[in-house]
Amino acid sequence: MKDRAADYLKRIRRYSPIEAVEVKEEPSPAKMPKAEVIKREGERIIKKVKGPDFVIALSESGKEFTSAGFAGFLDSLLSGASGKKGVSFVIGGPFGLHIDVIKRADALLSLSKMTLPHDLARLMLLEQVFRAFTILRGEPYSH
């Protein structure tokens, strides 16, 4: 999956600068409560999020889009409609996102009502971002 994600990052760079920033998973010793693991991971995520960006957190309770609808949404954000400098997507670890990360987000996005492993969610998100750019430019990938 990492090779496919790297491929989509490369493809997206033809349209827009993009950077994948990873936060190492919080170790979860057996005695540490899950809530503490999520909190620590969330603190590290918030430190990595760029201040002026429009932040979109992936969540099963987020807004769902068609690919064309997502393309329009992304286009409006990248054209400055949000008043923010860029766009940052946040994908949680195995236990999800801490409430502070959700509160920091400007929007919530759902790729599926099902819970997805974060590596698969990243691959699906990157594919949809790439698809959005091809839709916006009328390129054949998006048919």
N, C-alpha and C positions, 0 to 999 in steps of 0.2 A: 504493500500500500504506500510506503514511503516513496518508492520510485514513481508511482503514478502521481502522488501529490507534488513531487518535485517537477514532474513533466507539466502539470497544470500551472505551477508557479512560473515556469519558463514561458509557457504560452501566454499567460496573463501579462507578463512584462512587455510583450509587444504592444500592449494597449495602455498600460499604466504601471508606474512604479509599485512594487508590492514587496512586502517583507513578512516572513513568517517568524514570529517570536514565540519561543516555547518557554514555559515555566515548568521546571522539574516537578514531577509528582511528589506530593508530601508522603514521606514514609508513614505507614500506618501500623505501628506496633499493636499487638493484640489488646493491650490495656488502654490504648488511647481511644477515647470516644470519637466516633465518626464526625460529630459536629466540630471537634477540635481540629481534625485533619482538614475538613473543608474550610474552616476559618483561616488556618495558616496558609493554605494554598491560595485562598481568596486574597489575603494580604499581599502575597507576592504577585498575583495577577494585577491587582490595582496599581502596584508600583510600576509595572511594565506598560500599562495603558498610557498612551500619549495624551496629555492634557487637552489639546485643542481638537482632538478627533471626535467624530460622531461615533459613539460606541454601540455596537450591536452584540448583545449576548445571545447565544443560542440556548433555547429553552423549549421544552415540549409545550409550554404554555404560551409561546410566542406566536406572532402573526405568521400565517402560512401564505405563500404566494404561488402563483403559476410562474413558470420561467419568464414569461413576457412581463408579468407584473413585477417580478423581482428586478428585471432589467430596468424597468421604468423607475422603480424605487432607487436603485443604485445610481442611475443616471441623474436623478434629482439631487441626490446627496453629493455626487462628484461635481456637479455644476454649481455647488455652493448654496443650494436652497436651505440647507440646515444652518448656515452661518458658521459651520465648523470647517476646519482646514482639511481634514481627511476622514477616512473611515477605518475603524478598527473592529474586527470581529473577535469575540471571545468564546472559546469552547472550553467547557469544564472538563475536569478529570473524571475518574471512575465514579466518584460520589456526587458529581454535579458541581454547581456553583454556589458559593456562599451568598447569603442575602445582600451583603454589602456590594458584591460585584453586580448583582441584579439591579440594585438601587443606583449604582454608578452608570449603568447602561442608559442610553438614550432611547433604545428600542430593543424589543425581544423578537427573535426570529426563530421559527420552528421549521426544521427540515422534515419532521415527521412527528406524529403524536407518540410514536414508539421511542423508547430509549435506545440510543445508538452508542456504540463504543466511540470514544473521542477520535481515534484514528480514521474510522469510517466517516464520522461527521465532518472531519477536516477535508477528506477526499471529496465528499459530496458537495461541501460548500465551495471548494475551489473549482470543481467542475461547473457549478452553477454560476459562479462569478465569471468564469471564462465564457460560458454560454451567454451570459448577459451581455458581455462585450460584443459577441458575434451577432446577437439579436439587434443591438443598437446600431451596428454597422451593416446590417443586412447581409451578412456572410452566410454561406451555405451550411455551416456546422449546425446552426440553430433550427433547421427545418424540422 
